[in-house]
Amino acid sequence: MEHLTHHPREGERIDTIAHHYYGDAAQVGHILRANPILLGRLTALAGQPLKIPLIDPPPPEAQIGLPPWRAND
């Protein structure tokens, strides 16, 4: 699987990294699976390169119920 590399800052939370790359903090599982060293942690290790998997956007039907400003993200 293709991925980007992220170099976290001190105290950077994994969910905020997921939000930055995926627009959704709930997608943190993709990052955790690609970086087993993070399991059980809330914050990333400063300077430890992380793999950020490239994922497909959700299908349009998954966007039903989103507010109008998010429906076409």
Number of C-alpha atoms within 10 A of each C-alpha: 6 8 13 11 11 14 14 18 13 11 11 15 15 22 18 16 22 20 14 11 17 19 13 13 15 12 17 18 14 16 21 20 14 15 15 9 13 16 12 8 11 12 17 22 19 12 11 13 14 21 18 22 19 14 13 7 9 9 8 9 7 10 14 10 9 10 9 10 7 10 12 9 9
